[in-house]
Amino acid sequence: MPSDTENFFESKDNHPWSRIKDRILGSYMTPYSTKIVTKGNPLLFIDAFAGPGKTADGEPGSPLIICQAAEKAAKGRYKAIFVNKDAKYHKELEDILNKANFSRSATPILGDGQILLKSVIPLLNNQSVFLYIDPFGLNCEFSSIEPFLKRDINYSTEILINIHVPILHRLAARDAYYDKDSNKEQIAKWHEKLTRTLGGDYWKEALLSEQNLDTKTREKMVIDGYKKRLSSTGYLKYTGSCPVQASRDSVTKYHMVFASPHPDAMVILNDAMCKAFNEYMNTEETKDTLFSDLPWTTWRDTKDLTELVVQYTIKYPRNSRKDLWVYIVLDHFMHFTHSEYIKAVDTAIKSGKIFCSTPVGSPIRKTKRLNHDCVLEPTQSS
């Protein structure tokens, strides 16, 4: 019988929801590579649980997604390390990288991803590091990534990690935990694994609480705690996450979590995650219907965003349009896209509730058209 990993790499049609992860990774790699290479530091990608590179029916996996973007934006100026514990997947990936002529920059390694992460830290100096972690189950302990959170703030580190959600509940074993006849020793071992993986026992409040909390709320509490751990050193201050699931109401398969030192990453990933999630859901919900050709934006209701723009302009007056968006995304991650925000700003200005104080004809605003640097202020009446 094929293993879970073999089934996973057979075809993404068997688990179409996984394409959400691929879309997010693909959407971020090009702008990330394009911008980070301008810093002049060596660019290093690490995919600690890489897989074979593509599915049996030819869909690209994370190694190809990463290399294809890096080749376009930073050809000859990046290195990529792809780790597989499975010799079969290692060989398949090695062949794929050679065939695609990526082998000069990309190195497949047969080994343990966690060991690799720990061993590479002493070798880093000024590299800009992008770390992608997509393990099966909970096979990456927090101690493996914690050293990356303590790098010199003068050098860039970005982390994108997938947390397998169903196993959180299985290892927490809430019902068994309160059953006096359960195997307490086994449950204690499961709980230790959760604590090692998540970097603390904060998960207990969410997953063991006897409060009447729904499943999604418990999961959000855990993921919020994980994001706080990622940003706890003050280095990777900007975090966010996207649920990966088969339908809007179905169980969550993964949470894709990122951590970055720069607000631009958060803004880009806000759009990438919002679009990937909603595009997939729209495709699933409208397939085989008369609405299957309509884009996901058809159903969007963003009237609340205009009011948010007004509220945040009052709360953070005299900020640029770009900076105000950062404040909104911090509090409302994945709720709206940047293009929706631009329209909402225009609507708020036309309503007379806010105005642009940057004079037309000034170096910042040469025409009437607003740009990212234009300063927004609330009107006195608002």
Secondary structure as UniProt FT lines:
FT   HELIX           4..8
FT   TURN            9..10
FT   HELIX           12..14
FT   HELIX           16..18
FT   HELIX           19..36
FT   HELIX           37..39
FT   STRAND          43..47
FT   TURN            48..49
FT   TURN            56..57
FT   HELIX           62..74
FT   TURN            75..76
FT   STRAND          78..84
FT   HELIX           87..99
FT   TURN            100..101
FT   TURN            103..105
FT   STRAND          106..110
FT   HELIX           113..120
FT   HELIX           121..123
FT   STRAND          128..133
FT   HELIX           142..145
FT   HELIX           146..150
FT   TURN            153..154
FT   STRAND          157..164
FT   HELIX           166..172
FT   HELIX           174..177
FT   TURN            180..181
FT   HELIX           184..198
FT   HELIX           203..207
FT   HELIX           215..230
FT   TURN            231..233
FT   STRAND          238..245
FT   TURN            248..249
FT   STRAND          252..260
FT   HELIX           263..286
FT   TURN            287..288
FT   TURN            290..293
FT   HELIX           296..299
FT   HELIX           303..315
FT   TURN            317..318
FT   STRAND          319..320
FT   HELIX           321..331
FT   TURN            333..335
FT   HELIX           338..350
FT   TURN            351..352
FT   STRAND          354..356
FT   TURN            360..361
FT   TURN            372..373
FT   STRAND          375..378
FT   TURN            380..381
//
